[in-house]
Amino acid sequence: MAVVNETIQVSGIRCEKCVMRLAKTLEGAEGLEFANANLMGQVMLSYDDERTTRDALVEQMARGGFREQAFV
């Protein structure tokens, strides 16, 4: 098992309810070990890269209305 830890910046987090909605969106995700979000839109993820991918988790967040922000 190779655990990957990373932080992703997302849009769509404006309040504590948004943070809870994001947690609900990721609940039960295959291979996700830990997720935590803050009001600045930073989502800290820890996942088993043998069971899921970063793209799969980003897609699951997108289905909940949270979009990854690209840095320019």
C-alpha positions in Angstrom: 0.0 0.0 0.0 1.4 3.4 -1.1 -0.3 6.2 0.7 -0.2 9.6 -1.1 -0.7 12.8 0.9 -1.5 16.0 -1.0 -3.4 19.3 -0.8 -5.8 20.3 -3.6 -7.3 23.8 -3.9 -11.0 23.8 -4.8 -13.7 26.3 -5.4 -17.2 26.0 -4.0 -16.3 26.2 -0.2 -17.8 29.3 1.3 -19.0 28.2 4.8 -18.9 25.4 7.3 -21.9 23.8 5.6 -19.9 23.6 2.4 -17.1 21.8 4.3 -19.6 19.3 5.7 -21.1 18.9 2.2 -17.6 18.1 0.8 -17.0 15.6 3.5 -20.3 13.9 2.7 -19.3 13.9 -1.0 -16.1 12.1 -0.3 -17.6 9.7 2.3 -17.0 6.1 1.5 -14.6 6.8 -1.4 -12.6 3.7 -2.3 -9.0 4.0 -1.1 -9.5 7.3 0.7 -7.8 7.2 4.1 -8.3 10.8 5.3 -9.8 14.1 4.0 -10.0 17.5 5.6 -11.1 20.8 4.1 -10.8 24.4 5.4 -12.7 27.5 4.5 -9.9 28.7 2.2 -10.8 25.8 -0.2 -7.8 23.7 0.7 -8.6 20.0 0.8 -6.0 17.7 2.4 -6.2 14.2 1.1 -4.5 10.9 2.1 -5.3 8.0 -0.1 -4.0 4.5 -1.2 -2.9 5.0 -4.8 -3.3 1.2 -5.4 -7.1 1.6 -4.8 -7.9 5.0 -6.2 -6.4 7.9 -8.1 -6.2 11.6 -7.6 -8.3 12.1 -10.7 -11.0 9.8 -9.3 -11.2 11.8 -6.1 -11.2 15.1 -7.9 -14.1 13.8 -10.1 -16.0 12.7 -7.0 -15.6 16.2 -5.6 -16.7 17.7 -8.9 -19.9 15.7 -8.7 -20.6 17.4 -5.4 -20.1 20.9 -6.9 -16.5 21.4 -5.9 -14.0 22.2 -8.8 -10.3 22.0 -8.6 -8.6 25.4 -9.2 -5.7 25.6 -11.5 -2.8 27.8 -10.5 -1.5 30.1 -13.2 
